[in-house]
């Protein structure tokens, strides 16, 4: 089954576009594929960062008393 696609216009500064085109050519992929991969990677990293932050917040909340005692020591 072919995935649904949306067409979007994006304004990109000329210098970034030139780097994007060069990058895509060096990887033998289309500019569109390079953009899709970059967006997917960005969203994955952001989700991972959110998960790490949530885990750290949970640990801090569970161990708050211990951290406060260590700070007073």
PDB file of N, H, CA, C and O in Angstrom:
ATOM      1  N   UNK A   1       0.838  -1.183   0.000  1.00  0.00           N
ATOM      2  CA  UNK A   1       0.000   0.000   0.000  1.00  0.00           C
ATOM      3  C   UNK A   1       0.886   1.251   0.000  1.00  0.00           C
ATOM      4  O   UNK A   1       1.859   1.325   0.751  1.00  0.00           O
ATOM      5  N   UNK A   2       0.559   2.202  -0.817  1.00  0.00           N
ATOM      6  H   UNK A   2      -0.231   2.141  -1.427  1.00  0.00           H
ATOM      7  CA  UNK A   2       1.331   3.436  -0.919  1.00  0.00           C
ATOM      8  C   UNK A   2       0.895   4.394   0.196  1.00  0.00           C
ATOM      9  O   UNK A   2      -0.295   4.669   0.352  1.00  0.00           O
ATOM     10  N   UNK A   3       1.878   4.908   0.981  1.00  0.00           N
ATOM     11  H   UNK A   3       2.845   4.685   0.854  1.00  0.00           H
ATOM     12  CA  UNK A   3       1.505   5.823   2.068  1.00  0.00           C
ATOM     13  C   UNK A   3       0.959   7.133   1.514  1.00  0.00           C
ATOM     14  O   UNK A   3       1.351   7.582   0.437  1.00  0.00           O
ATOM     15  N   UNK A   4       0.060   7.728   2.261  1.00  0.00           N
ATOM     16  H   UNK A   4      -0.259   7.363   3.136  1.00  0.00           H
ATOM     17  CA  UNK A   4      -0.478   9.024   1.874  1.00  0.00           C
ATOM     18  C   UNK A   4       0.608  10.072   2.033  1.00  0.00           C
ATOM     19  O   UNK A   4       1.430   9.987   2.945  1.00  0.00           O
ATOM     20  N   UNK A   5       0.612  11.045   1.161  1.00  0.00           N
ATOM     21  H   UNK A   5      -0.056  11.114   0.420  1.00  0.00           H
ATOM     22  CA  UNK A   5       1.618  12.100   1.192  1.00  0.00           C
ATOM     23  C   UNK A   5       0.931  13.460   1.137  1.00  0.00           C
ATOM     24  O   UNK A   5      -0.136  13.612   0.542  1.00  0.00           O
ATOM     25  N   UNK A   6       1.559  14.429   1.761  1.00  0.00           N
ATOM     26  H   UNK A   6       2.426  14.305   2.244  1.00  0.00           H
ATOM     27  CA  UNK A   6       1.111  15.805   1.717  1.00  0.00           C
ATOM     28  C   UNK A   6       2.178  16.625   1.009  1.00  0.00           C
ATOM     29  O   UNK A   6       3.372  16.428   1.239  1.00  0.00           O
ATOM     30  N   UNK A   7       1.758  17.530   0.163  1.00  0.00           N
ATOM     31  H   UNK A   7       0.789  17.690  -0.023  1.00  0.00           H
ATOM     32  CA  UNK A   7       2.692  18.446  -0.486  1.00  0.00           C
ATOM     33  C   UNK A   7       2.714  19.734   0.306  1.00  0.00           C
ATOM     34  O   UNK A   7       1.669  20.282   0.657  1.00  0.00           O
ATOM     35  N   UNK A   8       3.930  20.217   0.588  1.00  0.00           N
ATOM     36  H   UNK A   8       4.779  19.772   0.303  1.00  0.00           H
ATOM     37  CA  UNK A   8       4.102  21.408   1.412  1.00  0.00           C
ATOM     38  C   UNK A   8       5.151  22.306   0.767  1.00  0.00           C
ATOM     39  O   UNK A   8       6.154  21.818   0.248  1.00  0.00           O
ATOM     40  N   UNK A   9       4.926  23.591   0.799  1.00  0.00           N
ATOM     41  H   UNK A   9       4.111  23.987   1.221  1.00  0.00           H
ATOM     42  CA  UNK A   9       5.942  24.542   0.340  1.00  0.00           C
ATOM     43  C   UNK A   9       6.713  25.030   1.550  1.00  0.00           C
ATOM     44  O   UNK A   9       6.130  25.367   2.581  1.00  0.00           O
ATOM     45  N   UNK A  10       8.043  25.064   1.416  1.00  0.00           N
ATOM     46  H   UNK A  10       8.517  24.790   0.579  1.00  0.00           H
ATOM     47  CA  UNK A  10       8.887  25.468   2.534  1.00  0.00           C
ATOM     48  C   UNK A  10       9.868  26.525   2.026  1.00  0.00           C
ATOM     49  O   UNK A  10      10.514  26.348   0.993  1.00  0.00           O
ATOM     50  N   UNK A  11       9.964  27.614   2.765  1.00  0.00           N
ATOM     51  H   UNK A  11       9.439  27.757   3.604  1.00  0.00           H
ATOM     52  CA  UNK A  11      10.951  28.643   2.431  1.00  0.00           C
ATOM     53  C   UNK A  11      12.245  28.310   3.151  1.00  0.00           C
ATOM     54  O   UNK A  11      12.268  28.181   4.375  1.00  0.00           O
ATOM     55  N   UNK A  12      13.323  28.169   2.386  1.00  0.00           N
ATOM     56  H   UNK A  12      13.304  28.274   1.392  1.00  0.00           H
ATOM     57  CA  UNK A  12      14.621  27.815   2.936  1.00  0.00           C
ATOM     58  C   UNK A  12      15.633  28.858   2.475  1.00  0.00           C
ATOM     59  O   UNK A  12      15.698  29.162   1.284  1.00  0.00           O
ATOM     60  N   UNK A  13      16.412  29.404   3.380  1.00  0.00           N
ATOM     61  H   UNK A  13      16.359  29.158   4.348  1.00  0.00           H
ATOM     62  CA  UNK A  13      17.450  30.361   2.964  1.00  0.00           C
ATOM     63  C   UNK A  13      18.375  29.723   1.914  1.00  0.00           C
ATOM     64  O   UNK A  13      18.662  28.527   1.963  1.00  0.00           O
ATOM     65  N   UNK A  14      18.824  30.540   0.983  1.00  0.00           N
ATOM     66  H   UNK A  14      18.591  31.511   0.944  1.00  0.00           H
ATOM     67  CA  UNK A  14      19.642  30.034  -0.131  1.00  0.00           C
ATOM     68  C   UNK A  14      20.871  29.256   0.331  1.00  0.00           C
ATOM     69  O   UNK A  14      21.202  28.220  -0.247  1.00  0.00           O
ATOM     70  N   UNK A  15      21.547  29.745   1.366  1.00  0.00           N
ATOM     71  H   UNK A  15      21.278  30.586   1.835  1.00  0.00           H
ATOM     72  CA  UNK A  15      22.756  29.059   1.811  1.00  0.00           C
ATOM     73  C   UNK A  15      22.445  27.676   2.377  1.00  0.00           C
ATOM     74  O   UNK A  15      23.199  26.729   2.156  1.00  0.00           O
ATOM     75  N   UNK A  16      21.353  27.562   3.094  1.00  0.00           N
ATOM     76  H   UNK A  16      20.740  28.332   3.273  1.00  0.00           H
ATOM     77  CA  UNK A  16      20.963  26.249   3.632  1.00  0.00           C
ATOM     78  C   UNK A  16      20.502  25.336   2.502  1.00  0.00           C
ATOM     79  O   UNK A  16      20.789  24.140   2.514  1.00  0.00           O
ATOM     80  N   UNK A  17      19.792  25.889   1.532  1.00  0.00           N
ATOM     81  H   UNK A  17      19.559  26.861   1.522  1.00  0.00           H
ATOM     82  CA  UNK A  17      19.351  25.090   0.394  1.00  0.00           C
ATOM     83  C   UNK A  17      20.542  24.535  -0.369  1.00  0.00           C
ATOM     84  O   UNK A  17      20.529  23.374  -0.778  1.00  0.00           O
ATOM     85  N   UNK A  18      21.571  25.351  -0.565  1.00  0.00           N
ATOM     86  H   UNK A  18      21.581  26.295  -0.234  1.00  0.00           H
ATOM     87  CA  UNK A  18      22.765  24.884  -1.280  1.00  0.00           C
ATOM     88  C   UNK A  18      23.423  23.733  -0.523  1.00  0.00           C
ATOM     89  O   UNK A  18      23.854  22.752  -1.131  1.00  0.00           O
ATOM     90  N   UNK A  19      23.500  23.852   0.797  1.00  0.00           N
ATOM     91  H   UNK A  19      23.150  24.648   1.290  1.00  0.00           H
ATOM     92  CA  UNK A  19      24.076  22.778   1.609  1.00  0.00           C
ATOM     93  C   UNK A  19      23.199  21.525   1.548  1.00  0.00           C
ATOM     94  O   UNK A  19      23.706  20.405   1.497  1.00  0.00           O
ATOM     95  N   UNK A  20      21.893  21.724   1.555  1.00  0.00           N
ATOM     96  H   UNK A  20      21.481  22.634   1.598  1.00  0.00           H
ATOM     97  CA  UNK A  20      20.947  20.611   1.489  1.00  0.00           C
ATOM     98  C   UNK A  20      21.099  19.866   0.174  1.00  0.00           C
ATOM     99  O   UNK A  20      21.158  18.637   0.157  1.00  0.00           O
ATOM    100  N   UNK A  21      21.161  20.600  -0.925  1.00  0.00           N
ATOM    101  H   UNK A  21      21.113  21.599  -0.911  1.00  0.00           H
ATOM    102  CA  UNK A  21      21.318  19.974  -2.238  1.00  0.00           C
ATOM    103  C   UNK A  21      22.637  19.205  -2.296  1.00  0.00           C
ATOM    104  O   UNK A  21      22.675  18.066  -2.761  1.00  0.00           O
ATOM    105  N   UNK A  22      23.712  19.827  -1.823  1.00  0.00           N
ATOM    106  H   UNK A  22      23.681  20.752  -1.445  1.00  0.00           H
ATOM    107  CA  UNK A  22      25.012  19.152  -1.824  1.00  0.00           C
ATOM    108  C   UNK A  22      24.981  17.888  -0.970  1.00  0.00           C
ATOM    109  O   UNK A  22      25.524  16.855  -1.360  1.00  0.00           O
ATOM    110  N   UNK A  23      24.345  17.975   0.196  1.00  0.00           N
ATOM    111  H   UNK A  23      23.904  18.814   0.513  1.00  0.00           H
ATOM    112  CA  UNK A  23      24.230  16.807   1.080  1.00  0.00           C
ATOM    113  C   UNK A  23      23.470  15.688   0.384  1.00  0.00           C
ATOM    114  O   UNK A  23      23.923  14.543   0.363  1.00  0.00           O
ATOM    115  N   UNK A  24      22.315  16.018  -0.186  1.00  0.00           N
ATOM    116  H   UNK A  24      21.947  16.948  -0.170  1.00  0.00           H
ATOM    117  CA  UNK A  24      21.496  14.999  -0.851  1.00  0.00           C
ATOM    118  C   UNK A  24      22.274  14.352  -1.999  1.00  0.00           C
ATOM    119  O   UNK A  24      22.236  13.134  -2.170  1.00  0.00           O
ATOM    120  N   UNK A  25      22.972  15.165  -2.775  1.00  0.00           N
ATOM    121  H   UNK A  25      23.002  16.155  -2.635  1.00  0.00           H
ATOM    122  CA  UNK A  25      23.760  14.615  -3.876  1.00  0.00           C
ATOM    123  C   UNK A  25      24.858  13.690  -3.363  1.00  0.00           C
ATOM    124  O   UNK A  25      25.123  12.645  -3.958  1.00  0.00           O
ATOM    125  N   UNK A  26      25.491  14.070  -2.267  1.00  0.00           N
ATOM    126  H   UNK A  26      25.276  14.918  -1.783  1.00  0.00           H
ATOM    127  CA  UNK A  26      26.577  13.242  -1.732  1.00  0.00           C
ATOM    128  C   UNK A  26      26.073  11.897  -1.215  1.00  0.00           C
ATOM    129  O   UNK A  26      26.816  10.916  -1.187  1.00  0.00           O
ATOM    130  N   UNK A  27      24.808  11.859  -0.806  1.00  0.00           N
ATOM    131  H   UNK A  27      24.204  12.656  -0.829  1.00  0.00           H
ATOM    132  CA  UNK A  27      24.209  10.622  -0.294  1.00  0.00           C
ATOM    133  C   UNK A  27      23.428   9.864  -1.367  1.00  0.00           C
ATOM    134  O   UNK A  27      22.890   8.785  -1.119  1.00  0.00           O
ATOM    135  N   UNK A  28      23.379  10.459  -2.582  1.00  0.00           N
ATOM    136  H   UNK A  28      23.816  11.336  -2.783  1.00  0.00           H
ATOM    137  CA  UNK A  28      22.655   9.852  -3.701  1.00  0.00           C
ATOM    138  C   UNK A  28      21.168   9.666  -3.372  1.00  0.00           C
ATOM    139  O   UNK A  28      20.559   8.644  -3.688  1.00  0.00           O
ATOM    140  N   UNK A  29      20.618  10.686  -2.730  1.00  0.00           N
ATOM    141  H   UNK A  29      21.112  11.516  -2.474  1.00  0.00           H
ATOM    142  CA  UNK A  29      19.181  10.690  -2.420  1.00  0.00           C
ATOM    143  C   UNK A  29      18.595  12.010  -2.900  1.00  0.00           C
ATOM    144  O   UNK A  29      19.326  12.953  -3.207  1.00  0.00           O
ATOM    145  N   UNK A  30      17.280  12.066  -2.961  1.00  0.00           N
ATOM    146  H   UNK A  30      16.687  11.300  -2.712  1.00  0.00           H
ATOM    147  CA  UNK A  30      16.626  13.310  -3.364  1.00  0.00           C
ATOM    148  C   UNK A  30      16.632  14.307  -2.209  1.00  0.00           C
ATOM    149  O   UNK A  30      16.788  13.939  -1.045  1.00  0.00           O
ATOM    150  N   UNK A  31      16.458  15.569  -2.560  1.00  0.00           N
ATOM    151  H   UNK A  31      16.331  15.869  -3.505  1.00  0.00           H
ATOM    152  CA  UNK A  31      16.342  16.598  -1.527  1.00  0.00           C
ATOM    153  C   UNK A  31      15.139  16.288  -0.643  1.00  0.00           C
ATOM    154  O   UNK A  31      15.200  16.467   0.573  1.00  0.00           O
ATOM    155  N   UNK A  32      14.056  15.827  -1.241  1.00  0.00           N
ATOM    156  H   UNK A  32      14.007  15.681  -2.229  1.00  0.00           H
ATOM    157  CA  UNK A  32      12.873  15.474  -0.460  1.00  0.00           C
ATOM    158  C   UNK A  32      13.192  14.388   0.556  1.00  0.00           C
ATOM    159  O   UNK A  32      12.801  14.491   1.719  1.00  0.00           O
ATOM    160  N   UNK A  33      13.906  13.341   0.121  1.00  0.00           N
ATOM    161  H   UNK A  33      14.223  13.258  -0.823  1.00  0.00           H
ATOM    162  CA  UNK A  33      14.270  12.257   1.044  1.00  0.00           C
ATOM    163  C   UNK A  33      15.159  12.773   2.164  1.00  0.00           C
ATOM    164  O   UNK A  33      15.006  12.369   3.317  1.00  0.00           O
ATOM    165  N   UNK A  34      16.087  13.662   1.832  1.00  0.00           N
ATOM    166  H   UNK A  34      16.212  13.990   0.895  1.00  0.00           H
ATOM    167  CA  UNK A  34      16.970  14.227   2.857  1.00  0.00           C
ATOM    168  C   UNK A  34      16.155  15.012   3.885  1.00  0.00           C
ATOM    169  O   UNK A  34      16.399  14.912   5.088  1.00  0.00           O
ATOM    170  N   UNK A  35      15.196  15.782   3.410  1.00  0.00           N
ATOM    171  H   UNK A  35      14.998  15.863   2.433  1.00  0.00           H
ATOM    172  CA  UNK A  35      14.350  16.552   4.337  1.00  0.00           C
ATOM    173  C   UNK A  35      13.503  15.633   5.212  1.00  0.00           C
ATOM    174  O   UNK A  35      13.397  15.849   6.420  1.00  0.00           O
ATOM    175  N   UNK A  36      12.904  14.618   4.614  1.00  0.00           N
ATOM    176  H   UNK A  36      12.989  14.443   3.633  1.00  0.00           H
ATOM    177  CA  UNK A  36      12.074  13.682   5.385  1.00  0.00           C
ATOM    178  C   UNK A  36      12.915  12.988   6.456  1.00  0.00           C
ATOM    179  O   UNK A  36      12.490  12.870   7.605  1.00  0.00           O
ATOM    180  N   UNK A  37      14.110  12.529   6.076  1.00  0.00           N
ATOM    181  H   UNK A  37      14.456  12.625   5.142  1.00  0.00           H
ATOM    182  CA  UNK A  37      14.984  11.868   7.042  1.00  0.00           C
ATOM    183  C   UNK A  37      15.392  12.817   8.166  1.00  0.00           C
ATOM    184  O   UNK A  37      15.434  12.424   9.332  1.00  0.00           O
ATOM    185  N   UNK A  38      15.693  14.061   7.813  1.00  0.00           N
ATOM    186  H   UNK A  38      15.660  14.380   6.866  1.00  0.00           H
ATOM    187  CA  UNK A  38      16.100  15.042   8.826  1.00  0.00           C
ATOM    188  C   UNK A  38      14.968  15.328   9.804  1.00  0.00           C
ATOM    189  O   UNK A  38      15.198  15.418  11.010  1.00  0.00           O
ATOM    190  N   UNK A  39      13.762  15.469   9.299  1.00  0.00           N
ATOM    191  H   UNK A  39      13.575  15.395   8.319  1.00  0.00           H
ATOM    192  CA  UNK A  39      12.616  15.742  10.171  1.00  0.00           C
ATOM    193  C   UNK A  39      12.344  14.545  11.079  1.00  0.00           C
ATOM    194  O   UNK A  39      12.093  14.712  12.273  1.00  0.00           O
ATOM    195  N   UNK A  40      12.393  13.345  10.514  1.00  0.00           N
ATOM    196  H   UNK A  40      12.596  13.210   9.544  1.00  0.00           H
ATOM    197  CA  UNK A  40      12.178  12.145  11.333  1.00  0.00           C
ATOM    198  C   UNK A  40      13.225  12.045  12.438  1.00  0.00           C
ATOM    199  O   UNK A  40      12.896  11.738  13.584  1.00  0.00           O
ATOM    200  N   UNK A  41      14.492  12.305  12.092  1.00  0.00           N
ATOM    201  H   UNK A  41      14.759  12.555  11.161  1.00  0.00           H
ATOM    202  CA  UNK A  41      15.566  12.236  13.086  1.00  0.00           C
ATOM    203  C   UNK A  41      15.375  13.296  14.170  1.00  0.00           C
ATOM    204  O   UNK A  41      15.576  13.020  15.353  1.00  0.00           O
ATOM    205  N   UNK A  42      14.990  14.502  13.767  1.00  0.00           N
ATOM    206  H   UNK A  42      14.827  14.726  12.806  1.00  0.00           H
ATOM    207  CA  UNK A  42      14.767  15.583  14.728  1.00  0.00           C
ATOM    208  C   UNK A  42      13.644  15.220  15.706  1.00  0.00           C
ATOM    209  O   UNK A  42      13.770  15.425  16.914  1.00  0.00           O
ATOM    210  N   UNK A  43      12.564  14.688  15.179  1.00  0.00           N
ATOM    211  H   UNK A  43      12.461  14.521  14.198  1.00  0.00           H
ATOM    212  CA  UNK A  43      11.439  14.335  16.050  1.00  0.00           C
ATOM    213  C   UNK A  43      11.785  13.167  16.965  1.00  0.00           C
ATOM    214  O   UNK A  43      11.350  13.139  18.116  1.00  0.00           O
ATOM    215  N   UNK A  44      12.559  12.204  16.471  1.00  0.00           N
ATOM    216  H   UNK A  44      12.912  12.227  15.536  1.00  0.00           H
ATOM    217  CA  UNK A  44      12.988  11.074  17.298  1.00  0.00           C
ATOM    218  C   UNK A  44      13.870  11.556  18.437  1.00  0.00           C
ATOM    219  O   UNK A  44      13.682  11.156  19.586  1.00  0.00           O
ATOM    220  N   UNK A  45      14.856  12.437  18.112  1.00  0.00           N
ATOM    221  H   UNK A  45      15.008  12.762  17.179  1.00  0.00           H
ATOM    222  CA  UNK A  45      15.742  12.959  19.165  1.00  0.00           C
ATOM    223  C   UNK A  45      14.960  13.763  20.192  1.00  0.00           C
ATOM    224  O   UNK A  45      15.236  13.676  21.389  1.00  0.00           O
ATOM    225  N   UNK A  46      13.987  14.546  19.737  1.00  0.00           N
ATOM    226  H   UNK A  46      13.763  14.617  18.765  1.00  0.00           H
ATOM    227  CA  UNK A  46      13.188  15.347  20.662  1.00  0.00           C
ATOM    228  C   UNK A  46      12.376  14.442  21.591  1.00  0.00           C
ATOM    229  O   UNK A  46      12.280  14.703  22.790  1.00  0.00           O
ATOM    230  N   UNK A  47      11.794  13.382  21.035  1.00  0.00           N
ATOM    231  H   UNK A  47      11.871  13.170  20.061  1.00  0.00           H
ATOM    232  CA  UNK A  47      11.025  12.441  21.858  1.00  0.00           C
ATOM    233  C   UNK A  47      11.933  11.741  22.868  1.00  0.00           C
ATOM    234  O   UNK A  47      11.538  11.529  24.014  1.00  0.00           O
ATOM    235  N   UNK A  48      13.141  11.385  22.449  1.00  0.00           N
ATOM    236  H   UNK A  48      13.462  11.558  21.517  1.00  0.00           H
ATOM    237  CA  UNK A  48      14.088  10.752  23.367  1.00  0.00           C
ATOM    238  C   UNK A  48      14.494  11.710  24.485  1.00  0.00           C
ATOM    239  O   UNK A  48      14.592  11.311  25.646  1.00  0.00           O
ATOM    240  N   UNK A  49      14.729  12.970  24.133  1.00  0.00           N
ATOM    241  H   UNK A  49      14.649  13.294  23.191  1.00  0.00           H
ATOM    242  CA  UNK A  49      15.090  13.963  25.146  1.00  0.00           C
ATOM    243  C   UNK A  49      13.944  14.148  26.140  1.00  0.00           C
ATOM    244  O   UNK A  49      14.174  14.268  27.343  1.00  0.00           O
ATOM    245  N   UNK A  50      12.717  14.170  25.638  1.00  0.00           N
ATOM    246  H   UNK A  50      12.529  14.073  24.660  1.00  0.00           H
ATOM    247  CA  UNK A  50      11.556  14.283  26.527  1.00  0.00           C
ATOM    248  C   UNK A  50      11.471  13.090  27.464  1.00  0.00           C
ATOM    249  O   UNK A  50      11.160  13.247  28.645  1.00  0.00           O
ATOM    250  N   UNK A  51      11.745  11.895  26.945  1.00  0.00           N
ATOM    251  H   UNK A  51      11.998  11.768  25.986  1.00  0.00           H
ATOM    252  CA  UNK A  51      11.685  10.685  27.777  1.00  0.00           C
ATOM    253  C   UNK A  51      12.757  10.721  28.865  1.00  0.00           C
ATOM    254  O   UNK A  51      12.494  10.343  30.007  1.00  0.00           O
ATOM    255  N   UNK A  52      13.962  11.173  28.517  1.00  0.00           N
ATOM    256  H   UNK A  52      14.175  11.480  27.589  1.00  0.00           H
ATOM    257  CA  UNK A  52      15.037  11.272  29.506  1.00  0.00           C
ATOM    258  C   UNK A  52      14.673  12.296  30.577  1.00  0.00           C
ATOM    259  O   UNK A  52      14.874  12.053  31.767  1.00  0.00           O
ATOM    260  N   UNK A  53      14.141  13.431  30.158  1.00  0.00           N
ATOM    261  H   UNK A  53      13.978  13.628  29.191  1.00  0.00           H
ATOM    262  CA  UNK A  53      13.737  14.465  31.119  1.00  0.00           C
ATOM    263  C   UNK A  53      12.658  13.936  32.054  1.00  0.00           C
ATOM    264  O   UNK A  53      12.717  14.159  33.264  1.00  0.00           O
ATOM    265  N   UNK A  54      11.670  13.236  31.497  1.00  0.00           N
ATOM    266  H   UNK A  54      11.621  13.055  30.515  1.00  0.00           H
ATOM    267  CA  UNK A  54      10.598  12.684  32.323  1.00  0.00           C
ATOM    268  C   UNK A  54      11.144  11.659  33.314  1.00  0.00           C
ATOM    269  O   UNK A  54      10.722  11.629  34.470  1.00  0.00           O
ATOM    270  N   UNK A  55      12.078  10.824  32.872  1.00  0.00           N
ATOM    271  H   UNK A  55      12.421  10.848  31.933  1.00  0.00           H
ATOM    272  CA  UNK A  55      12.667   9.826  33.772  1.00  0.00           C
ATOM    273  C   UNK A  55      13.470  10.503  34.878  1.00  0.00           C
ATOM    274  O   UNK A  55      13.390  10.102  36.039  1.00  0.00           O
ATOM    275  N   UNK A  56      14.239  11.520  34.524  1.00  0.00           N
ATOM    276  H   UNK A  56      14.304  11.845  33.581  1.00  0.00           H
ATOM    277  CA  UNK A  56      15.018  12.245  35.538  1.00  0.00           C
ATOM    278  C   UNK A  56      14.095  12.942  36.529  1.00  0.00           C
ATOM    279  O   UNK A  56      14.359  12.934  37.731  1.00  0.00           O
ATOM    280  N   UNK A  57      13.019  13.543  36.040  1.00  0.00           N
ATOM    281  H   UNK A  57      12.804  13.550  35.063  1.00  0.00           H
ATOM    282  CA  UNK A  57      12.048  14.190  36.934  1.00  0.00           C
ATOM    283  C   UNK A  57      11.430  13.186  37.891  1.00  0.00           C
ATOM    284  O   UNK A  57      11.220  13.488  39.066  1.00  0.00           O
ATOM    285  N   UNK A  58      11.137  11.982  37.384  1.00  0.00           N
ATOM    286  H   UNK A  58      11.307  11.737  36.430  1.00  0.00           H
ATOM    287  CA  UNK A  58      10.541  10.940  38.223  1.00  0.00           C
ATOM    288  C   UNK A  58      11.518  10.502  39.310  1.00  0.00           C
ATOM    289  O   UNK A  58      11.137  10.348  40.470  1.00  0.00           O
ATOM    290  N   UNK A  59      12.765  10.304  38.935  1.00  0.00           N
ATOM    291  H   UNK A  59      13.075  10.428  37.992  1.00  0.00           H
ATOM    292  CA  UNK A  59      13.779   9.902  39.918  1.00  0.00           C
ATOM    293  C   UNK A  59      13.935  11.002  40.964  1.00  0.00           C
ATOM    294  O   UNK A  59      13.981  10.721  42.161  1.00  0.00           O
ATOM    295  N   UNK A  60      14.016  12.235  40.519  1.00  0.00           N
ATOM    296  H   UNK A  60      13.979  12.464  39.547  1.00  0.00           H
ATOM    297  CA  UNK A  60      14.173  13.338  41.463  1.00  0.00           C
ATOM    298  C   UNK A  60      12.984  13.419  42.418  1.00  0.00           C
ATOM    299  O   UNK A  60      13.156  13.641  43.616  1.00  0.00           O
ATOM    300  N   UNK A  61      11.778  13.237  41.879  1.00  0.00           N
ATOM    301  H   UNK A  61      11.639  13.057  40.906  1.00  0.00           H
ATOM    302  CA  UNK A  61      10.573  13.302  42.720  1.00  0.00           C
ATOM    303  C   UNK A  61      10.577  12.182  43.764  1.00  0.00           C
ATOM    304  O   UNK A  61      10.210  12.399  44.918  1.00  0.00           O
ATOM    305  N   UNK A  62      10.997  10.982  43.346  1.00  0.00           N
ATOM    306  H   UNK A  62      11.296  10.805  42.408  1.00  0.00           H
ATOM    307  CA  UNK A  62      11.012   9.852  44.283  1.00  0.00           C
ATOM    308  C   UNK A  62      12.124   9.971  45.317  1.00  0.00           C
ATOM    309  O   UNK A  62      12.000   9.461  46.430  1.00  0.00           O
ATOM    310  N   UNK A  63      13.195  10.635  44.954  1.00  0.00           N
ATOM    311  H   UNK A  63      13.296  11.049  44.050  1.00  0.00           H
ATOM    312  CA  UNK A  63      14.361  10.727  45.838  1.00  0.00           C
ATOM    313  C   UNK A  63      14.607  12.144  46.339  1.00  0.00           C
ATOM    314  O   UNK A  63      15.721  12.479  46.742  1.00  0.00           O
ATOM    315  N   UNK A  64      13.589  12.961  46.316  1.00  0.00           N
ATOM    316  H   UNK A  64      12.684  12.689  45.989  1.00  0.00           H
ATOM    317  CA  UNK A  64      13.748  14.368  46.676  1.00  0.00           C
ATOM    318  C   UNK A  64      14.324  14.544  48.084  1.00  0.00           C
ATOM    319  O   UNK A  64      15.216  15.364  48.303  1.00  0.00           O
ATOM    320  N   UNK A  65      13.809  13.774  49.018  1.00  0.00           N
ATOM    321  H   UNK A  65      13.085  13.108  48.840  1.00  0.00           H
ATOM    322  CA  UNK A  65      14.302  13.896  50.396  1.00  0.00           C
ATOM    323  C   UNK A  65      15.802  13.583  50.466  1.00  0.00           C
ATOM    324  O   UNK A  65      16.555  14.281  51.145  1.00  0.00           O
ATOM    325  N   UNK A  66      16.225  12.543  49.766  1.00  0.00           N
ATOM    326  H   UNK A  66      15.613  11.976  49.214  1.00  0.00           H
ATOM    327  CA  UNK A  66      17.642  12.186  49.747  1.00  0.00           C
ATOM    328  C   UNK A  66      18.482  13.311  49.146  1.00  0.00           C
ATOM    329  O   UNK A  66      19.532  13.658  49.686  1.00  0.00           O
ATOM    330  N   UNK A  67      18.026  13.874  48.042  1.00  0.00           N
ATOM    331  H   UNK A  67      17.173  13.592  47.604  1.00  0.00           H
ATOM    332  CA  UNK A  67      18.762  14.973  47.415  1.00  0.00           C
ATOM    333  C   UNK A  67      18.843  16.188  48.340  1.00  0.00           C
ATOM    334  O   UNK A  67      19.868  16.870  48.380  1.00  0.00           O
ATOM    335  N   UNK A  68      17.776  16.460  49.077  1.00  0.00           N
ATOM    336  H   UNK A  68      16.944  15.906  49.044  1.00  0.00           H
ATOM    337  CA  UNK A  68      17.787  17.584  50.000  1.00  0.00           C
ATOM    338  C   UNK A  68      18.786  17.343  51.134  1.00  0.00           C
ATOM    339  O   UNK A  68      19.495  18.264  51.540  1.00  0.00           O
ATOM    340  N   UNK A  69      18.844  16.112  51.647  1.00  0.00           N
ATOM    341  H   UNK A  69      18.267  15.364  51.318  1.00  0.00           H
ATOM    342  CA  UNK A  69      19.816  15.802  52.696  1.00  0.00           C
ATOM    343  C   UNK A  69      21.241  15.906  52.170  1.00  0.00           C
ATOM    344  O   UNK A  69      22.129  16.382  52.877  1.00  0.00           O
ATOM    345  N   UNK A  70      21.469  15.464  50.934  1.00  0.00           N
ATOM    346  H   UNK A  70      20.748  15.076  50.360  1.00  0.00           H
ATOM    347  CA  UNK A  70      22.801  15.571  50.356  1.00  0.00           C
ATOM    348  C   UNK A  70      23.191  17.046  50.169  1.00  0.00           C
ATOM    349  O   UNK A  70      24.349  17.413  50.368  1.00  0.00           O
ATOM    350  N   UNK A  71      22.246  17.867  49.794  1.00  0.00           N
ATOM    351  H   UNK A  71      21.305  17.569  49.632  1.00  0.00           H
ATOM    352  CA  UNK A  71      22.529  19.289  49.594  1.00  0.00           C
ATOM    353  C   UNK A  71      22.887  19.956  50.924  1.00  0.00           C
ATOM    354  O   UNK A  71      23.690  20.888  50.956  1.00  0.00           O
ATOM    355  N   UNK A  72      22.295  19.482  52.010  1.00  0.00           N
ATOM    356  H   UNK A  72      21.643  18.725  51.984  1.00  0.00           H
ATOM    357  CA  UNK A  72      22.560  20.073  53.335  1.00  0.00           C
ATOM    358  C   UNK A  72      23.852  19.561  53.940  1.00  0.00           C
ATOM    359  O   UNK A  72      24.363  20.161  54.886  1.00  0.00           O
ATOM    360  N   UNK A  73      24.392  18.474  53.425  1.00  0.00           N
ATOM    361  H   UNK A  73      23.977  17.987  52.657  1.00  0.00           H
ATOM    362  CA  UNK A  73      25.588  17.850  54.014  1.00  0.00           C
ATOM    363  C   UNK A  73      26.847  18.667  53.733  1.00  0.00           C
ATOM    364  O   UNK A  73      27.938  18.285  54.156  1.00  0.00           O
TER     365      UNK A  73
END
